[in-house]
Amino acid sequence: MTIAVIWIVIFAIATALAWKSWESGFAKMIKRWVPAILLIDDDQANRITWCVVAGVLFATLMTNPASMLLTLIMIALIALIARAVIRFALSKVH
């Protein structure tokens, strides 16, 4: 129960900080690093979505860093495999 309360507090703080810094640079970083297909046309919806995502990721990283690291490694491996499959498929099409 204590971990859940700590996670909620960290989530609220991280989300609030991301929300506050949206205009000063967080939005620019999101637009630069996130693929266009994952961005929403509405700026307010982007703000809500990516601030909550940042809050969840940061809170999870602070409360359970080992699981988070393993999750990030798995996501990276899946992305690399998907990229290789897409490149292979596109090379066969053209």
C-alpha positions in Angstrom: 0.0 0.0 0.0 2.9 2.4 0.8 4.4 1.9 -2.7 1.0 2.7 -4.3 0.7 6.0 -2.3 4.3 6.9 -3.2 3.6 6.1 -6.8 0.5 8.3 -6.8 2.4 11.2 -5.2 5.3 11.0 -7.6 2.8 10.7 -10.5 1.0 13.8 -9.5 4.2 15.8 -9.1 5.7 14.6 -12.4 2.5 15.3 -14.3 2.2 18.7 -12.8 5.8 19.6 -13.6 5.4 18.4 -17.2 2.1 20.3 -17.5 3.8 23.5 -16.2 6.9 23.2 -18.5 4.8 22.4 -21.6 5.1 25.9 -23.1 8.8 26.3 -22.1 10.2 23.3 -23.8 8.5 20.0 -23.1 6.3 20.4 -26.1 9.3 21.1 -28.4 11.0 18.0 -27.0 7.9 15.8 -27.6 7.5 17.1 -31.2 11.2 16.5 -31.9 11.5 13.0 -30.4 8.1 11.4 -30.8 7.1 10.2 -34.3 4.4 12.2 -36.0 2.0 9.3 -36.2 1.9 9.3 -32.3 1.1 13.0 -32.1 -2.5 14.3 -32.0 -3.5 17.2 -34.2 -5.0 19.1 -31.2 -2.3 20.7 -29.0 -4.4 20.5 -25.8 -4.9 16.7 -26.4 -1.2 16.3 -26.9 -0.5 18.2 -23.7 -2.8 16.0 -21.7 -1.6 12.8 -23.2 2.1 13.3 -23.0 2.1 14.9 -19.6 0.2 11.9 -18.2 2.6 9.5 -20.1 5.6 11.4 -18.6 4.0 11.1 -15.1 3.4 7.4 -15.4 6.9 6.7 -16.7 8.7 8.8 -14.1 6.6 7.4 -11.2 7.2 3.9 -12.3 10.9 4.6 -12.8 11.2 6.0 -9.3 9.2 3.2 -7.5 10.4 0.2 -9.4 13.6 1.0 -11.4 14.6 -2.6 -12.2 11.3 -3.5 -13.8 11.3 -0.3 -15.7 14.8 -0.9 -17.1 13.8 -4.4 -18.2 10.6 -3.0 -19.8 12.6 -0.4 -21.7 15.0 -3.0 -22.9 12.1 -5.2 -24.1 10.5 -2.2 -25.9 13.8 -1.4 -27.6 14.1 -5.0 -28.8 10.6 -5.1 -30.1 11.1 -1.8 -31.9 14.3 -3.1 -33.5 12.7 -6.3 -34.6 9.7 -4.4 -36.0 12.0 -2.0 -37.8 13.9 -4.9 -39.4 10.7 -6.6 -40.5 9.3 -3.4 -42.0 12.6 -2.7 -43.8 12.6 -6.3 -45.2 8.9 -6.0 -46.3 9.5 -2.6 -48.0 12.6 -4.0 -49.8 10.4 -6.8 -51.2 7.7 -4.3 -52.3 9.9 -1.9 -54.3 
